[in-house]
């Protein structure tokens, strides 16, 4: 999991799912994280710097792994390695939709670079949390 920007409520859903399904969860972050005591949950702390955590995730991800991230370029890389990528709102990125997500991301970045103000993401809702939990439930053993 790309833990640096992941909402706390999503981490809590993952912690419960890890214990319930006995699935190993690794949180990759460049800062200290408080996690519950569990044989299934661990933190991999990486150095600070631009995309250091992302590079470590790509380095370690294996085919069939699930990565939780809202970082679209990271999602594209893990999909390219045969892994799954799920964002904190429950959207499963795929080979079918990642190209359009990258295009929109790059378009918005170019707008911002020229001074055009764009909206950031909407606040996470209860529905978003539920969609995430349901999608996660379908993906875990």
C-alpha positions in Angstrom: 0.0 0.0 0.0 1.1 3.5 -0.8 0.6 4.7 2.8 1.8 8.3 2.7 -1.4 9.7 1.3 -3.9 7.0 2.1 -6.8 8.2 4.3 -6.8 6.8 7.9 -10.3 5.4 7.5 -9.0 3.3 4.5 -6.0 2.1 6.5 -8.4 1.0 9.2 -10.5 -1.0 6.7 -7.3 -2.7 5.5 -6.2 -3.5 9.0 -9.4 -5.3 9.7 -9.4 -7.1 6.4 -5.8 -8.2 6.9 -6.6 -9.9 10.2 -10.0 -11.3 9.1 -8.5 -12.9 5.9 -5.0 -13.5 7.2 -3.6 -11.5 4.3 -0.3 -9.8 4.6 -0.4 -6.0 4.3 2.7 -3.9 3.8 2.4 -0.1 4.2 5.1 1.7 2.4 5.8 5.2 3.7 8.6 7.7 4.1 7.3 8.6 7.6 6.6 6.7 10.8 3.1 5.1 11.0 1.2 3.8 13.9 -0.2 0.4 13.1 -2.1 -2.2 15.2 -0.2 -5.1 16.5 -0.8 -7.9 14.0 1.3 -10.6 12.4 -0.3 -9.6 9.1 0.5 -5.9 9.0 3.9 -4.3 8.7 5.4 -0.9 7.7 8.3 -0.6 5.2 9.8 2.8 5.9 11.7 4.3 3.0 13.8 7.4 2.7 12.2 10.8 1.9 12.3 12.1 -1.6 10.2 12.4 -4.7 8.5 9.0 -5.5 10.9 7.0 -3.3 7.9 5.0 -1.8 6.5 4.5 -5.3 9.8 3.2 -6.6 10.0 0.7 -3.7 6.4 -0.5 -4.3 7.2 -1.1 -8.0 10.4 -2.9 -7.1 8.7 -5.3 -4.7 5.3 -5.8 -6.4 4.6 -9.2 -7.9 2.0 -10.5 -10.3 -1.3 -10.9 -8.6 -0.5 -8.5 -5.7 -2.9 -5.7 -4.8 -1.6 -2.2 -4.4 -3.8 0.5 -2.8 -3.0 3.9 -4.3 -4.5 7.1 -5.6 -1.3 7.7 -7.6 -2.3 7.0 -11.2 1.3 6.7 -12.6 2.1 4.2 -9.8 -1.1 2.3 -10.6 -0.1 2.1 -14.3 3.3 0.7 -13.3 1.9 -2.0 -11.0 -0.7 -3.0 -13.6 2.1 -3.3 -16.1 3.7 -5.9 -13.7 0.5 -7.9 -13.6 -0.6 -6.6 -10.2 -4.0 -5.0 -9.3 -4.3 -1.4 -8.3 -7.2 -0.1 -6.2 -7.8 3.5 -5.2 -9.1 4.5 -1.8 -12.5 5.3 -3.3 -12.9 1.7 -4.5 -12.1 2.2 -8.2 -10.1 -0.7 -9.5 -7.6 0.5 -12.1 -7.2 -1.8 -15.1 -5.5 -2.1 -18.4 -8.8 -0.9 -19.9 -9.1 2.3 -17.9 -5.5 3.3 -16.8 -4.6 5.1 -20.1 -7.6 7.4 -19.9 -6.9 8.1 -16.2 -3.3 9.0 -17.1 -4.5 11.3 -19.9 -6.9 13.2 -17.6 -4.2 13.5 -14.9 -1.7 14.9 -17.4 -4.3 17.2 -18.9 -5.1 18.6 -15.5 -1.5 19.0 -14.7 -0.9 21.0 -17.9 -3.9 23.2 -17.0 -2.4 23.9 -13.6 1.0 24.7 -15.1 -0.6 27.4 -17.2 -2.3 29.0 -14.2 -5.8 27.5 -14.7 -7.2 26.5 -11.4 -8.6 23.0 -11.2 -10.7 21.3 -8.5 -9.0 18.9 -6.2 -10.6 15.6 -5.2 -13.9 15.8 -3.4 -13.9 14.9 0.3 -14.2 11.1 1.0 -17.7 10.1 1.7 -19.3 7.2 3.6 -20.3 5.8 0.2 -16.7 6.0 -1.0 -15.6 4.0 2.1 -18.3 1.4 1.5 -17.4 1.0 -2.2 -13.7 0.6 -1.2 -14.6 -2.0 1.5 -16.9 -4.0 -0.9 -14.3 -4.0 -3.7 -11.5 -5.0 -1.3 -13.7 -7.8 0.0 -14.2 -9.2 -3.6 -10.4 -9.1 -4.2 -9.2 -10.7 -1.0 -9.2 -14.5 -0.5 
